[in-house]
Amino acid sequence: MKVMLITGASRGIGAATAIAAANKGYTVCVNYRTDSTSASMVVEQIQQSGGKAVAIKADVSIEAEVAHLFSQIQATIGKVDVLVNNAGILQTGNIETIDSDRLRKVFELNVFGAFYCAKEAVKCMSARYGGAGGSIINVSSVAAKLGSAGEYIDYAASKGAIDTMTIGLATEVAEQGIRVNAVRPGVIYTDIHASGGEPGRVDRVRHSVPMKRGGEPVEIANAIVWLASDEASYCTGTIVDVSGGR
Ligand code: NAP
């Protein structure tokens, strides 16, 4: 059974991805930062359907915690075959509200955390380290294309960095049997909007989406699980928009 680590899988897109991946036969690591109750509920749902999952707490914006997370995974369910860099945060407010504290939080998780996890994943997967190859999927955002004026240009810029990292890392590790791709979700019904300061955001902006609706987490999860699969075996450095046409 292949092992998939999904960062930030206690809720939202990460939780939906954990469930979709388990349904496809992956053994899943449900990473979370604080919400152990929600993480346990995801694990229980997977186990009740006959799947295998563990919940492991780690703040992936901290390099030492990421290294510890990967060693705990190897000790409990085996080496990581697929990494989904999903954990992310945003704060709402225009340029005048952005200070160093906000910038640090957004970039430390959305960018630094993705790099720390990718580095550990490459060590698990690379033929150079005796690995059998693997796949990394970064969860970006259409904000990277749109810029998110008046809302969160810092968050949009962090996702732009993730798009560039996807292309660069894909090229760097292609010969080592590792594929690196990204999914760019549009507006999706999850807690991230309330956590960032605007609970009703999806319903406010959904009229600007060509399909006139917000997305569901499972619609992103399905694209992630496809990119991880052999059906996407010739895709690397690819960025898939799942955004209702936005
Ligand atoms: P969410 O519902 O707010 O869930 C965030 C998840 O990340 C939770 O599981 C949370 O864990 C975890 N997390 C937060 N900080 C963490 C840290 N330092 N270390 C480890 N885990 C951490 O978010 P979401 O909307 O599903 O977003 C998932 C990804 O999709 C993010 O990268 C986001 O930028 C991207 N995205 C979302 C949308 C959207 O409209 N929802 C659109 C485009 C892109 P706890 O439960 O323990 O707090």
Residues whose N, C-alpha, C, O or C-beta is under 5 A from the ligand:
A	BS01	NAP	T7 G8 A9 S10 R11 G12 I13 G14 N31 Y32 R33 T34 D35 A58 D59 V60 S61 N86 A87 G88 I89 L109 V139 S140 S141 V142 P185 G186 V187 I188 T190 D191 I192
